Amino acid sequence: MKIKLLFITALLFCGLLMVQAQELNVQVNVQTPQLRMTDAKVFQTLGNELKEFLNGRKWTDDVYASTERINCSFLLTITEEVSATKFKGTLTIQSSRPVFSSGYESILLNHQDKQIEFEYAEYQPLIYNDNAYLSEITSLMAYYAYIIIGYDNDSFSLNGGTPYFIKAQNVVNTAQASKSKGWQSFDGTRNRYWLVQNLLDPKHKPLRDAYYRYHRQGLDNMYADPNTARGNIVSAIEMVGNTHNNNTNSMAVDVFVATKSTEIINIFADNSVLPPDKIKVLNVMSRIDGANMSQYSRINATSGASKSGNMPPAMDMRPKGMELQMPDDKN
């Protein structure tokens, strides 16, 4: 009996470790606004299977505690039924990370992929191998899983995301033989090929460095020294601006802008922010997001701004009451 109890305890312990080892905490939603041929139940099944695929797979060799899993969401919108088992659509990916000593989650990635096409039959196994292209849908999921993990690691340690961006690039390389769009350099300048190419390009190193300075040296220190923290965020934004100056058609810079513009406005639309810092931010954003400068008018209109040191309003996906410890830099 004792041996049996020990065996059961060991199994439970191993199961707990397996749960804790997973990196992602993904919510998956499949929308089908214009279905004609396919039963909607097929896409409910697909959503459940994609969630299990992303959450249940171990994507790295690192051990994650349950509280360290990366909060993210995948919204797959089916826009065209090519056949009963072949579909086109868009995929919106969002991920975030907690900010120290706050209930705030800072968005790390907010991106929409408009070149989604795949084949799927209900209950078809979702098979994936890092070294081979086996299906479009699993390659898509794996690519964005690695991109999410890469961005998360970049925010906690300087260039910590490189191994995972390399894995994402490997997914691109294995998908070169496919006929699906988004994997090739000639499919446009805003696709999966170019995003990871930018992220691994040495010319984009200032942008990669900026993610660490912005989050680890900026947001994570807002609780203790908001002025210094904001100074680091200003410096990070200027690093993004420098990357733009040398790479004016950079998709990775565009992704930064799409992800961070609202947060930047909320941070610097604050009565306590020094005018020189406001000017620096506005100067950079006018270069990298000039078409949307009207949105940044709030930075100068500070009458309704938040009090110094408060985090900007945004989604908070972390369970209430969870206490954060100051995160160590990830190695």
LINQUIMO-V91905 format. One line per field, one symbol per residue. ss: DSSP state (h for helix, s for strand, l for the rest). psi: psi as a letter, one per 20 degrees, with the letter a starting at -180 (. if undefined). burial: + if it has 24 or more other C-alpha atoms within 12 Angstrom, else -. A space follows every 10 residues. Layout:
ss: ???
psi: ???
burial: ???
//
This chain:
ss: lhhhhhhhhh hhhhhhhhhh hllsssssss sllllllllh hhhhhhhhhh hhhhhhllll lllllhhhls ssssssssss sllllsssss ssssssssll llllssssss sssssssssl llllllllsl lslllhhhhh hhhhhhhhhh hhhhhhllll lhhhhhhhhh hhhhhhhlll llllhhhlll lhhhhhhhhh lhhhhhhhhh hhhhhlllhh hllllhhhhh hhhhhhhhhh hhhhhhllll hhhhhhhhhh hhhhhhhhls llllhhhhhh hhhhhhhhlh hhhhhhhhhl lllllsllll llllllllll llllllllll l
psi: ggggghgggg ggghhghggh iqhqnppppp qmhlpghpph hhhggggghh ghgghiqoir iqpprhiiqo prqpooooip ohaijpqqbq opppqrqqpp lrjpppphpn qpojlpprqp qpjppnpqph jqohqghhhg ggghghgghg gghhihqoki ighhhhhhhh ggghjhirjq qiiqhjjrjm ahghghgghi phijhhgghh hgggggiegi jhhgnhgggh ghgggghhhg hhgghimikp hhghggghhi ggggghgimp hipphhhggg ghgghhgilh ikhhhjhhhh njhkrrqpiq qqpaqnippq ipppqopqpp .
burial: ---------- --------++ ++++++++++ ++-----+-- -++--+++++ +-+++-+++- ---+--++++ ++++++++++ +-----++++ ++++++++++ -+++++++++ ++++++++++ -----+++-+ --++++++++ ++++++++++ ++++++++++ ++++++++++ ++++++---+ ++++----++ ++++++++++ +-++++++++ ++++++++++ +++--+++++ ++++++++++ ++++--+--+ ++++++++++ ++++++++++ ++++--++-+ ++-++++++- -----+-+++ -+--+--+++ ++-+++++-- ------+--- -
//
